[in-house]
Amino acid sequence: MKIITANRASAILFWFLKKFSDGAYLLPANICPIVPLTFLKAKVKFQFVDIEPKNYCIDRNMVLDMLKTNPRK
């Protein structure tokens, strides 16, 4: 296990994306704006997924449909 420290969580996310990312990510539509900005800066693909109005979490059915349609993205 490796411990990583930084002044901001976005710096850790950026480091992780640059080091380990080779595909696209699904992000909930209601995520903090710094997260997709970090993905853009790291030049990592992502796609927004709508949220469930009942609990404001990512819509699991939509995620499953997206994964079935594009399993390699």
DRENZA-537613 format. One line per field, with one value per residue (C-alpha): residue in one letter; residue number from 1; x, y, z. Coordinates in pm, 1 decimal. Layout:
# DRENZA-537613
aa = [A,...]
i = [NUM,...]
c1 = [X,...]
c2 = [Y,...]
c3 = [Z,...]
# end
This chain:
# DRENZA-537613
aa = [M,K,I,I,T,A,N,R,A,S,A,I,L,F,W,F,L,K,K,F,S,D,G,A,Y,L,L,P,A,N,I,C,P,I,V,P,L,T,F,L,K,A,K,V,K,F,Q,F,V,D,I,E,P,K,N,Y,C,I,D,R,N,M,V,L,D,M,L,K,T,N,P,R,K]
i = [1,2,3,4,5,6,7,8,9,10,11,12,13,14,15,16,17,18,19,20,21,22,23,24,25,26,27,28,29,30,31,32,33,34,35,36,37,38,39,40,41,42,43,44,45,46,47,48,49,50,51,52,53,54,55,56,57,58,59,60,61,62,63,64,65,66,67,68,69,70,71,72,73]
c1 = [0.0,119.1,19.1,-29.4,-60.1,-144.1,-290.9,-607.3,-801.2,-808.9,-429.1,-451.3,-725.9,-514.4,-213.7,-427.9,-586.2,-251.5,-92.5,-367.5,-633.5,-667.6,-1042.4,-1343.2,-1529.2,-1895.4,-1958.0,-2284.5,-2435.2,-2447.9,-2076.4,-1861.6,-1734.5,-1367.8,-1391.5,-1474.8,-1229.9,-959.6,-1053.8,-1028.2,-689.8,-565.1,-706.9,-912.3,-1248.8,-1564.8,-1937.8,-2204.2,-2483.2,-2813.2,-2907.0,-3203.5,-3444.8,-3536.1,-3187.8,-2968.7,-2729.3,-2607.9,-2882.0,-2773.4,-3005.0,-2861.2,-2507.5,-2586.5,-2743.5,-2437.5,-2203.8,-2406.1,-2399.7,-2029.0,-1855.6,-1502.9,-1528.4]
c2 = [0.0,347.9,658.1,970.9,1318.6,1651.6,1986.7,1916.9,1601.1,1710.2,1681.6,1320.3,1250.1,1406.2,1192.5,877.3,953.0,1022.9,709.6,448.2,562.8,398.0,416.1,635.1,699.8,753.4,1047.9,1142.8,1460.0,1627.8,1593.8,1881.9,2083.7,2037.1,1663.0,1686.3,1976.7,1748.6,1482.6,1742.7,1861.6,1500.8,1442.8,1146.0,1070.1,1078.4,1086.7,1225.9,999.6,1132.4,1091.0,921.5,1186.0,973.0,962.2,1191.4,902.2,797.3,618.6,253.2,144.8,409.7,300.9,-62.6,36.3,243.4,-42.1,-287.9,-51.6,37.9,-223.1,-127.7,245.8]
c3 = [0.0,-83.5,111.8,-94.2,50.1,-110.1,-16.8,-215.3,-298.8,-663.1,-673.9,-557.3,-811.1,-1087.2,-989.3,-985.2,-1323.0,-1488.9,-1345.9,-1369.3,-1614.5,-1951.5,-2007.0,-1949.3,-1624.8,-1543.2,-1311.2,-1140.7,-1283.3,-941.4,-866.1,-742.1,-1043.6,-950.5,-1025.4,-1399.1,-1427.8,-1289.4,-1545.2,-1823.1,-1700.5,-1684.9,-2036.5,-1917.4,-2077.4,-1870.9,-1920.4,-1691.8,-1569.9,-1440.7,-1076.4,-912.1,-780.2,-477.4,-327.0,-542.3,-614.0,-956.2,-1151.9,-1136.5,-1418.3,-1646.4,-1554.7,-1634.5,-1967.2,-2056.3,-1966.0,-2175.5,-2472.8,-2446.2,-2227.4,-2335.7,-2277.7]
# end
